[in-house]
Amino acid sequence: MPSLESRVSALGPWFHNLRLGADATIQTAPDHPLGDFPANFWQFFKHCVPDDLSGQSVLDIGCNGGFYSFELKRRGAARVLGVDHDPVYLNQARFAREQLQLDVEFMQGDVYDIDRVVGGQRFDTVLFLGVLYHLRHPLYALEKVASLVGQRLVFQSMERGSWDVAEFAADYPFSERDVFFDERFPRMYYVEHAYAGDGTNWWIPNPACSQALLRSVGLRIVDHPCHEVYVCEPRAATS
Ligand SMILES: C[S@@+](CC[C@H](N)C(=O)[O-])C[C@H]1O[C@@H](n2cnc3c(N)ncnc32)[C@H](O)[C@@H]1O
């Protein structure tokens, strides 16, 4: 039987640094350029999800190696479903599940088709982290994601441009041009070729745009614990 290290290595490269093995000392991505990722990032927003998820359902869209799925299963969620379109990452997630002995479901599926993949069912908590900017059709996907949110969506997107967010009018005359030079106006930067060496980075919103997109798919932003992360509720449930 090959060692755990060699099995981890054969499944790589990993994007999620998971800790496996009896004493949790085998790391799947110890040399990740972002450090101990995503554990280091999760520290900034883990308090936004209840510590006790007993009886609740979780959908993790773009689950990758399953880091967040495993974290929420450890909080007692009754059902955790991770979906990703990449079979390489799903193999990693399934391997980690076996090692961690956590009862998480992993399914191959595309966010554009996510309503059909999950049978139209809503989930108490939906995670949509690190996926939006990888999509050529982000608003179409976000509408589908929003339709599945029972209690809360935890959303993250890479953001670029101005950090400042301002109030803008609901409408402007056709002659108004200056507002489009205001870098606080919602903007999405289109990446024709690649960004950070990644040709799947297509659309990068500024913070104002992330927030406007979330509102426009029927969500209310209830928390913004750190740059790029938003916690949202369905607007109908809160207004
Ligand atoms: C940057 S990683 C983010 C992983 C994880 N959610 C996180 O925040 O650490 C993007 C993930 O989204 C997945 N993904 C990209 N496009 C997708 C799509 N159209 N449908 C489903 N998953 C997708 C990728 O395979 C990858 O696992």
PDBQT file of the ligand as one rigid body, heavy atoms in Angstrom, charges set to zero:
ROOT
HETATM    1  C1  LIG A 301     -10.596  29.413  -7.112  1.00  0.00    +0.000 C 
HETATM    2  S1  LIG A 301     -11.301  27.841  -6.871  1.00  0.00    +0.000 S 
HETATM    3  C2  LIG A 301     -12.245  28.157  -5.381  1.00  0.00    +0.000 C 
HETATM    4  C3  LIG A 301     -12.428  26.913  -4.573  1.00  0.00    +0.000 C 
HETATM    5  C4  LIG A 301     -13.148  27.113  -3.241  1.00  0.00    +0.000 C 
HETATM    6  N1  LIG A 301     -14.539  27.447  -3.421  1.00  0.00    +0.000 N 
HETATM    7  C5  LIG A 301     -12.463  28.172  -2.441  1.00  0.00    +0.000 C 
HETATM    8  O1  LIG A 301     -13.001  29.272  -2.304  1.00  0.00    +0.000 OA
HETATM    9  O2  LIG A 301     -11.353  27.908  -1.956  1.00  0.00    +0.000 OA
HETATM   10  C6  LIG A 301     -12.586  27.761  -8.084  1.00  0.00    +0.000 C 
HETATM   11  C7  LIG A 301     -13.328  26.436  -8.089  1.00  0.00    +0.000 C 
HETATM   12  O3  LIG A 301     -14.504  26.590  -8.858  1.00  0.00    +0.000 OA
HETATM   13  C8  LIG A 301     -14.620  25.501  -9.733  1.00  0.00    +0.000 C 
HETATM   14  N2  LIG A 301     -15.392  25.971 -10.895  1.00  0.00    +0.000 N 
HETATM   15  C9  LIG A 301     -14.998  26.883 -11.823  1.00  0.00    +0.000 A 
HETATM   16  N3  LIG A 301     -15.958  27.055 -12.749  1.00  0.00    +0.000 NA
HETATM   17  C10 LIG A 301     -16.982  26.250 -12.380  1.00  0.00    +0.000 A 
HETATM   18  C11 LIG A 301     -18.248  25.969 -12.944  1.00  0.00    +0.000 A 
HETATM   19  N4  LIG A 301     -18.635  26.551 -14.075  1.00  0.00    +0.000 N 
HETATM   20  N5  LIG A 301     -19.049  25.095 -12.315  1.00  0.00    +0.000 NA
HETATM   21  C12 LIG A 301     -18.639  24.466 -11.170  1.00  0.00    +0.000 A 
HETATM   22  N6  LIG A 301     -17.443  24.669 -10.604  1.00  0.00    +0.000 NA
HETATM   23  C13 LIG A 301     -16.622  25.549 -11.196  1.00  0.00    +0.000 A 
HETATM   24  C14 LIG A 301     -13.188  25.115 -10.064  1.00  0.00    +0.000 C 
HETATM   25  O4  LIG A 301     -13.091  23.801 -10.557  1.00  0.00    +0.000 OA
HETATM   26  C15 LIG A 301     -12.520  25.309  -8.729  1.00  0.00    +0.000 C 
HETATM   27  O5  LIG A 301     -12.586  24.165  -7.925  1.00  0.00    +0.000 OA
ENDROOT
TORSDOF 0
